[in-house]
Amino acid sequence: MAWRCAGLAWPREARVPVLLWEGGRISPLTSGKELGFRAEGERRCVGARGNACPLGAVVAGRATQARCPECARLDRAHSVAADTMADDPRTYRVYLAWFGPGMVKVGITGEERGPARLLEQGAVVFSWLGRGPLMAARRTEELLRTALGVPDRIPYAAKRAARAELPGAAERVAEIEALHRRAVTLKGWAESLEPLEFEAVDHAGIFGLEGLAPATGVVRELVDGGVVAGRLLATAGPDLHLRTPGGAVIVLDTRLMNGWALVGADAGAGVTVPVVDVMPPPQSVQDGLF
């Protein structure tokens, strides 16, 4: 029986990631779990904003967003990132997120979501900076990007390459604390944004990154009949780090699973989908079924 994948989520209370399936089923992803699945048929658009794609369109295997052009436009039109919700009455938080040495970004997220956005991005350490209305958070985010020289995005390839060579907890916290200290002293913060004291939250344990073996490959795409199987070592953001039966460690971005119909496969079946090499660690990028 095939299940169609609807993505990976980090439930706020459980603190264990789960795979979501069409129809509401979930599969918890605990470290050490043996996983195995085979893709079947064609990858289909997942729709937008809770609505199914009216065309049931086929989408490319390498796309991390499993949406056809029309559904992608609809989804973005209602997103915070598109700046089309200036009158949003909700409270937002500005944060600093650390992914590895020299890899810190600034961003915003809805306060009601708690740390979910940071878990989804694979932030190893983060701290809140401030809270307030959406546009105030946006203006302060832009100020911090310019004044601190930090980006609002870190490439996933860079995040993956850094995970097996992370420094100790104290060093992880020190880098983001130094930036937080600089950030709260900057002039030009939006008046309606309330600064928040530094409090580091470290996700290395939740993700399973302590002692993580370096990855040797990354799944490029799923294909009809292609198998991915192995033992789950870690889950960081959307990425699953799997040890294959042959001993290699590969990374599977679960966003590539969205829209595929998957059936169970033996955990010893290995990996028969296209895999590419992991990029070397950057010196700095700053400036049920299973």
C-alpha positions in Angstrom: 0.0 0.0 0.0 1.4 3.4 -1.0 1.3 6.5 1.2 1.7 9.9 -0.3 4.2 12.0 1.7 3.1 15.5 2.9 6.4 16.6 4.5 8.3 16.6 7.8 7.1 18.4 10.9 8.5 19.2 14.4 5.5 19.0 16.8 5.8 21.7 19.5 5.2 19.4 22.4 6.7 16.0 21.3 10.1 17.4 20.3 10.5 14.4 18.0 10.1 15.0 14.3 7.4 13.2 12.3 6.7 12.4 8.7 3.3 13.5 7.6 1.1 11.6 5.1 -2.0 12.5 3.2 -5.0 11.5 5.2 -3.5 12.6 8.6 -1.2 9.7 9.5 2.2 10.4 11.0 5.5 8.4 11.4 7.7 9.4 14.3 11.4 9.7 13.4 13.4 8.6 16.4 17.2 8.2 16.2 18.3 4.6 15.6 15.1 3.8 13.7 15.4 1.5 10.6 13.8 3.1 7.6 13.1 1.9 4.1 10.8 3.0 1.3 10.5 2.9 -2.5 9.0 5.7 -4.6 6.2 4.7 -7.1 4.7 6.5 -10.1 5.1 10.2 -10.6 5.6 13.0 -8.1 2.5 15.2 -7.8 1.9 18.8 -6.7 1.0 19.0 -3.0 -1.3 22.1 -3.6 -1.2 25.3 -1.5 -2.6 26.6 1.7 -4.3 23.4 2.6 -6.0 23.0 -0.8 -5.3 20.2 -3.3 -3.8 21.0 -6.7 -6.7 21.2 -9.1 -4.6 19.8 -11.9 -2.8 17.1 -9.9 0.2 18.4 -11.8 3.4 16.4 -12.1 6.4 18.2 -10.5 10.2 17.8 -11.0 12.0 15.3 -8.8 14.8 17.7 -7.8 12.5 20.6 -6.6 12.5 21.1 -2.8 9.0 22.7 -3.1 6.7 20.1 -4.6 4.3 22.6 -6.2 3.3 23.5 -9.7 3.8 27.1 -10.7 0.2 28.1 -10.1 0.1 26.6 -6.5 3.6 28.0 -5.8 2.2 31.5 -6.6 -0.8 31.0 -4.4 1.3 29.7 -1.5 3.7 32.6 -1.7 1.0 35.3 -2.1 -0.2 34.5 1.5 3.3 34.1 3.1 4.9 36.4 5.6 8.1 36.3 3.5 6.3 38.0 0.6 5.5 41.1 2.6 1.9 41.0 1.5 0.5 41.0 5.1 1.4 44.4 6.5 -1.8 44.5 8.6 -1.1 41.1 10.2 -2.2 41.6 13.9 -0.1 38.8 15.3 3.1 39.2 17.4 6.3 38.2 15.8 9.8 37.4 17.1 13.2 38.3 15.7 15.9 35.7 16.2 19.6 34.9 15.7 20.3 31.3 14.5 23.6 29.6 14.4 24.3 26.6 12.1 28.1 26.2 12.4 31.2 28.3 12.8 30.8 31.6 10.9 27.2 30.7 9.9 24.7 32.9 11.7 21.5 34.3 10.2 18.8 36.7 11.4 15.1 36.0 10.8 11.5 36.4 12.1 8.8 34.0 13.0 5.3 34.1 14.5 5.4 34.1 18.3 2.7 31.5 18.5 4.9 29.0 16.6 7.5 29.0 19.4 10.8 27.4 18.2 9.2 25.4 15.4 10.7 27.6 12.6 14.2 27.2 14.1 13.8 23.4 14.3 12.6 23.4 10.7 15.6 25.2 9.5 18.1 23.0 11.4 19.4 25.8 13.7 21.9 24.2 16.0 21.7 27.2 18.5 19.4 30.2 18.6 18.4 33.1 20.7 15.4 35.5 20.5 16.3 39.2 20.0 12.9 40.9 20.2 9.1 40.7 19.8 6.5 43.0 18.4 4.3 43.7 15.3 5.2 42.2 11.9 6.5 45.4 10.2 8.5 46.4 13.2 10.1 42.9 13.2 10.8 43.2 9.5 12.5 46.7 9.9 14.6 45.5 12.7 15.6 42.3 10.8 16.8 44.4 8.0 18.7 46.7 10.3 20.5 43.7 11.9 21.4 42.2 8.6 23.1 45.4 7.5 24.7 46.4 10.7 25.9 43.0 11.8 26.7 41.7 8.3 24.6 38.6 8.7 22.4 37.1 6.0 18.8 36.1 6.2 19.5 32.7 4.6 22.1 30.0 5.0 22.4 27.4 2.1 21.4 23.9 3.2 24.5 22.5 1.6 26.6 24.6 4.0 24.5 23.5 7.0 24.9 19.8 6.1 28.7 20.1 5.7 29.2 21.7 9.1 27.1 19.3 11.2 29.7 16.6 11.7 32.4 19.1 12.7 30.6 21.2 15.3 32.6 22.8 18.2 31.6 22.2 21.8 28.5 23.7 23.3 30.3 26.6 25.0 31.9 27.7 21.7 28.6 27.4 19.9 26.9 29.7 22.4 29.7 32.2 22.6 29.5 33.1 18.9 25.8 33.8 18.9 26.0 35.6 22.3 28.6 38.0 21.0 26.3 39.0 18.1 23.3 39.3 20.4 25.3 41.7 22.6 26.1 43.9 19.6 22.6 43.7 18.2 20.8 45.0 21.3 23.1 48.1 21.4 22.4 49.2 17.8 20.5 52.4 17.2 17.5 52.3 14.9 15.4 49.5 16.3 11.7 49.9 15.6 10.2 51.6 18.7 7.4 49.0 18.9 9.8 46.1 19.0 10.6 44.9 22.6 14.2 43.7 23.0 14.6 40.3 24.7 17.5 39.1 26.9 20.0 36.6 25.6 19.0 33.0 26.2 20.6 30.3 24.1 18.7 27.2 23.0 20.9 24.4 21.8 19.2 21.8 19.5 22.3 19.5 19.0 20.9 16.9 21.4 17.4 17.0 19.9 18.8 16.7 16.3 21.2 13.9 17.3 24.3 15.7 16.2 26.7 14.8 19.0 29.3 12.5 17.5 27.6 12.5 14.2 29.6 10.7 11.4 30.4 12.9 8.4 28.0 12.4 5.4 29.5 11.1 2.2 26.6 11.8 -0.1 23.3 13.7 -0.5 20.2 12.3 -2.3 19.7 14.4 -5.4 16.1 13.2 -6.2 13.7 10.3 -5.8 12.8 8.4 -8.9 10.1 5.9 -9.8 11.2 2.5 -8.3 14.1 4.1 -6.4 14.8 2.9 -2.9 16.2 4.7 0.2 16.9 2.6 3.2 19.1 2.7 6.3 19.4 3.5 10.0 18.4 7.0 11.1 21.4 8.7 12.8 20.1 12.3 13.1 17.3 14.6 11.9 18.2 18.3 11.5 15.7 20.6 9.9 14.3 18.7 6.9 17.4 16.5 6.6 17.6 12.8 7.6 21.2 11.5 8.1 21.1 7.7 7.3 23.7 5.0 7.6 23.2 2.7 4.7 23.7 -1.1 5.0 27.1 -0.7 3.3 28.3 1.7 6.0 28.0 5.0 4.1 26.2 8.0 5.6 23.9 9.9 3.3 21.6 12.8 3.8 18.0 12.8 2.5 16.2 16.2 2.4 12.7 15.2 3.2 11.3 18.0 1.1 12.3 15.8 -1.9 9.8 13.2 -0.6 6.8 15.5 -0.7 4.3 14.5 -3.4 5.7 11.0 -3.9 3.7 7.9 -3.3 5.9 5.7 -1.2 5.7 2.0 -0.2 7.7 0.2 2.5 11.0 -1.4 1.6 13.5 -3.6 3.6 15.8 -1.5 5.7 18.7 -3.5 4.2 17.8 -2.6 0.6 20.3 0.3 0.4 20.0 3.4 -1.7 19.3 3.2 -5.5 18.3 6.8 -6.1 20.8 9.4 -7.5 23.3 10.6 -4.9 25.8 13.5 -5.1 28.9 14.3 -3.0 28.7 16.4 0.0 30.3 19.8 -0.4 33.3 20.4 1.9 32.7 22.4 5.2 32.8 26.1 4.5 35.4 28.3 6.1 32.7 31.0 6.6 29.5 32.0 4.8 29.0 35.1 6.8 29.3 38.6 4.8 3.4 3.5 9.9 5.1 3.1 6.6 8.4 2.4 8.3 
